[in-house]
């Protein structure tokens, strides 16, 4: 299952009526054929909040009415475990670049690695 960075929180506690649910659905660009306001209204007794991917409409997590804890879907948990860790490449520091940075933004703008590099010189 694919996920995007377009996570939306849909708070069903805002649904006091069918009209409120329709407005909530429409404001979040959820197609009516995907879920009706009646269905949203019926969920509000069991689920307080949905978190979903706005591009795929896949549900990521919920907060049930009887809990304050977020419950992630199995699909999303599996997706998170399959993610590869970020790889950082060390870049070679250049004295001219560091001096230009000091000139533009001041000595306080240097990170620890740049400061160590200058001390070693």
N, C-alpha and C positions, 0 to 999 in steps of 0.2 A: 504494500500500500504506500502511495506517495503522500508526502506532506509538504506544505509550503510554510512560509513565515507569516502568513496572514491568519493569525489566530484571533478569533472573536469570542467574546463572552456574551452569552445570551441569558439574561437574568429573568427567569420566569416569575419571580416574585412581583414583577411589574405588571403582570397580567391579572388585573382585577375583574376583567370582563372579556368576552370574545373580541370586542372591538380593540381593547388594549393589546390582545395577542396578535391581532391582524396588523396593527400599527407596528408592534415590535418586530414582527416578521418582515413587513415591508421596509421598515427603516434599516434592516440588516440585509436587504436584498436577497432574501430567501424565497425561492420560487414557491408559489402556492401548491403546485403539484408535488413538491418535495415534502411539505408538511402543511397541513391546514391549521387555521387558528383554533378549530375545535380540538385537534390533536394536541397542540401546544397547551391549551387550557386544561386538558385532561392530565397532562404531564405535571402540571404545577403542584399537584397534591403530593407528588412523589419526588420530584426533582426541582431544586431551587435554581440551579445554574447549569447550563451547557457551555462547554468550550469546544469550538469546532473550527475546522479549517475552512476559511471563506471561499477558497478556490475549488476544493473538492467536496465540501460539505461533510467530510468525515468527522465524526465526533471523536474528540481527543480525550475529554474527561467530563465528569459531572460532579456536582455537589448535591447530594441527596437532601431531602427535606429533614431527615432525622439525623444529619451529621454536618459538621463544619469542615470535614476533611475532603480534599479533592481525591476522587477515584479515577485513575487513568484507565483507559480502555486497554485491553490486551494487545490490540494491534499497535497502539502508540508505544507501549512499553517495549514491544519487540522491535519496533522501528528504532527506538532510542538505543537499545543494546547493540543493534547492528551498525550504528554510526562509527565511522573510523575516527580515532583521535586526531586532533589538529597537529600538524607537523610544522615546527618553526625552523626556518633556515637561519643560520648565523650569517650575518652579512659582514663583510670586511669593512672595518672602520677606516675612514679617510680623514687625515688631519685637516685638510682644506675644508671638507664638509662640516666638520665640527667647529672650526673657527668661523665659518660663514653662519652657522647656526647661532653661535655666541653673539656674533655681530648683529644678527637680525632680532633675536629674541632674548638675549642675555644669558649669563652663565647658569642661572637657575633653571633654564629650559633643558639642560643636559640630563640624560638618564644615567643610571649607575654605570652601565657599560661604557658610556662615553667618558665619564669622569675617571674611571679606572684606566682607560686608554691614555688619557692626558697625563695622569700621574706617572704611568710607566715611561712616558717619553721624558 
